[in-house]
Amino acid sequence: VVSLDGGTVWEYRLDGLPVGPAPWVSATSAGLFTEIGGALYRTEQEGGGWHSVHAVNAAAMCSVVGDDNDRSLGAGLFYGTRDGNVYRSRDSGETWGETLSGLPPITCIAVTRD
């Protein structure tokens, strides 16, 4: 659901998403992300059409988070998994690579300056 007028009118923007539950939706400067049926989907902030992006182990994801300390658009996107791995994207979420592994299950992820 998206509003382009400050919340007066809301409309569904589901083009490209399969039918099924979305356990979470993350908003980043690079767009919106969600996982449905073990696949990661991305759309622009305005909620245009959603498209599937390649992500390793998307079914175990907890969310996608942006690194606001890195001001280059889409350069610092991360997601954690319940398998204890962290993945990073440097291209606005189109591709992902593992950056950490062997951690306890990750159920929430944040990026801080510390």
ZIPEJO-V681258 format. One record per backbone hydrogen bond with DSSP energy under -1.0 kcal/mol. CO is the residue of the C=O (numbers start at 1). NH is the residue of the N-H. Records with the same first field share a line. If there is no record, write none. Layout:
CO=NH, NH
This chain:
2=11
11=2
14=17
15=50
26=33
28=31
31=28
32=43
33=26
34=41
36=39
39=36
40=53
41=34
42=51
43=32
44=47
51=42
57=60
58=61
60=82
65=78
67=70
72=75
74=92
76=67
77=89
78=65
79=87
80=62
81=84, 106
84=103
85=81
86=99, 100
87=79
88=97
89=77
91=94
97=88
100=86
